[in-house]
Amino acid sequence: MNVRRLRWAGTATLVAVVSGCTSIKLHEEEILSTEESTVMRPHCVIPLARNLRTVRHAQPLVGLFIGISNYGIAAGYSPTPAHTISAALFREPFYLTAAGDTQKNDLRLSSSLELDVNAELGRAAERTLRDIGGMARELMVPAGSAAGGKVRSGPWEYMRNARRTTRQGLIEELDRTLERAEAVAQSEGNVVFILYISAHGKLGADGQAYIVPSDAIEGDLGTWIDQRLVLDRMASFLYRSRLDGRQRKAVVVFDICRVPQENAAPRLSASVARLLPINAFVVESTSPGSYAWHWTMNADTQKKVEVLSESRFGLPFPPPRAKSGVIDERFASNMSIAPLASNCAISEYFEPQSKAPAASATGRGDAEPAYTMLVSDWLRETQDWIPAFARLIPEVKETGRAQDMHVFIVPPMQSIPLLKRVPQ
Amino acid sequence: MRAFGLLLLPLLIITVTLRAEQILVRKSDGTRIYVQVTGPLAEGRAATLARDINQYDAASKGDDVFAAVDDAALRQQLNALAKSLRDDAADQLDLAYRVASRTSAGMDDRLLAPGFDSMRQLSELVSRPPTRQYVRTQITTSIAGTVLWFMGHADFKNGSDAWLGYTLGLPMKIGAYQFRLTGPNGARPRCQRVVVMSDPMIATLTPINCP
């Protein structure tokens, strides 16, 4: 045996072990109690369920709520739970007011979120998501494969019904949901389709606005999603009403930043006017060149931990002891202010103490019954709430860049009932 | 001995690799900014700005870059301005990262631009410092019918509203100032930061809406 080679191999092995594993800590702990208090949670967002107990859909609703949280390295963006949280929040009032599983299932959430619940960001996002109506059953620790076929071992959580947020996956999901909306229109005679997208956005070199999907490649327009493609799909769906007389309406919400160019692209109004018939509302949560700001929701937790056993080894020093006793933690998770504004608009509209709102001025002649929220009411109230949230974000004042939501309505304005209060 | 060296080498490589992935910049209040060199939040210009700031810090550490200036009062003023410009650059870098984490925008180059301006002005200040504390100024604006006001930039950041009226030709002490333009018909005031250091100081303001 070559002693010299053995010596080298032994040294190399020792180096590999030491450099790859300079500390080991094994411990077993028991959490004796946990107490949570929340701060910075807008009152009108939680509790939403209480205000909506006697509220239902005013007509059939089908929705697709997209939160693109995971991005590949080639996209040039960090993964962010904020977009999935935003989509879940935007869906929440419609989910809570759905009567039965069929209506709930027609409100689809599209996200391929991955959460490392060992990391503070993952724990905070998971905690926030579980608090949102309809989300507790959406999260899981996987036993099999998640969307995309990738599963990591360890404390990772995924969306139970995760759907790919790749370019192709999103287009297919949009088409599938529109097919479902069409089926509802055929069976019920009318339907309102709600599409919400929370994602990174970019202005392309062609001056058009794009959505950045999970598998986007930075600088390659062919891997992004042109917002006009989305509007084109909506138009094909809506135009069928001219042929068969069934009422199809749509609300499309782009909750997407469009930086860095200021005023380099017009708002979507030109595309909207050209592509969409009546019965459509298109919402941009922010202006070209401005930001879709994120709100930070904090939750403080105090837990009492007892360490039952502990073993520590490390080179040159062992790792620090595991914490025991009373431990205070603060979790912070971000979400777009547009869904917060929407939830507050709906929550306050249906507050039990509020007087019955007057019939909305539609210019169309027929007065709507009281306690019905029209789409126009919803969007107008949401618009009013956006600055209220933006004002409380410190960076808004520092940058001088507020957020103004814009609603395109293809004239004439339609009186479209959205939610209604029913007798108890 | 050889084995001991081999033992240390991987640790050294790991340490150097970790250090290369991010650059540490300190703000004036001691806050640390970790600028990503690799990864999704890595933005080449942010890393460049961070390196510029650190290069200046290294060059000025322990040495007075204005040591050749005889006038002690002028030297003090120059050092104060240099620190102000350096700190402004770091503040802008910090703001860019905070906005990136607060929005769906990623790193916005527009927020880094003022930081680069500050470092460029700092470089000019060090290479060609003014020779007196007070310089002549000719600060104008292309916007008709406006009145110019100013205050120290540090006071503005602290929320002061003690504006002073500016008249063309006013001698001003070298330093960083915030200018404010008020126009007719109740138009929204406009603001611009101006660094007074050349003699004469000639500038035409193109301000934006005040925050």
Contacts between the chains, C-beta under 8 A, distances in Angstrom:
chain1	res1	chain2	res2	distance
A	11	B	3	4.8
A	11	B	6	5.5
A	11	B	7	7.5
A	12	B	6	7.6
A	14	B	3	8.0
A	14	B	7	6.9
A	15	B	6	5.7
A	15	B	7	5.5
A	15	B	9	7.5
A	15	B	10	5.4
A	16	B	10	7.6
A	18	B	7	6.6
A	18	B	10	7.8
A	18	B	11	7.7
A	19	B	10	3.7
A	19	B	11	5.7
A	19	B	14	6.2
A	22	B	11	7.9
A	71	B	40	6.8
A	73	B	39	7.8
A	73	B	40	6.7
A	75	B	40	7.6
A	76	B	40	6.3
A	76	B	106	7.0
A	77	B	40	5.3
A	77	B	106	5.5
A	78	B	39	7.4
A	78	B	40	3.9
A	78	B	41	5.5
A	78	B	106	8.0
A	79	B	40	7.7
A	80	B	104	7.6
A	82	B	104	7.3
A	83	B	104	7.0
A	198	B	104	7.3
A	199	B	104	6.9
A	200	B	104	5.2
A	200	B	105	7.6
A	200	B	106	6.5
A	201	B	104	7.0
A	255	B	104	7.9
A	256	B	104	6.4
A	257	B	103	5.7
A	257	B	104	4.4
A	257	B	105	4.1
A	257	B	106	7.9
A	259	B	105	4.6
A	259	B	106	7.8
A	259	B	108	5.3
A	259	B	110	7.5
A	260	B	105	7.9
A	260	B	108	5.5
A	260	B	109	5.4
A	260	B	110	5.6
A	262	B	110	7.9
A	291	B	99	6.9
A	291	B	102	7.8
A	291	B	103	3.9
A	291	B	104	7.4
A	291	B	105	5.1
A	291	B	108	7.9
A	292	B	103	6.1
A	292	B	104	5.0
A	292	B	105	7.7
A	293	B	102	6.2
A	293	B	103	5.7
A	294	B	101	7.9
A	294	B	102	5.0
A	294	B	103	5.9
A	294	B	104	7.3
A	296	B	102	7.7
A	334	B	101	7.5
A	334	B	102	7.1
A	336	B	104	7.2
A	393	B	102	6.7
A	395	B	95	6.9
A	395	B	98	5.6
A	395	B	99	5.3
A	395	B	102	5.3
A	397	B	211	5.6
A	398	B	95	5.9
A	398	B	211	6.8
A	399	B	95	7.1
A	399	B	99	6.3
A	399	B	111	7.0
A	399	B	211	7.5
A	400	B	208	7.1
A	400	B	209	6.1
A	400	B	210	7.5
A	400	B	211	4.1
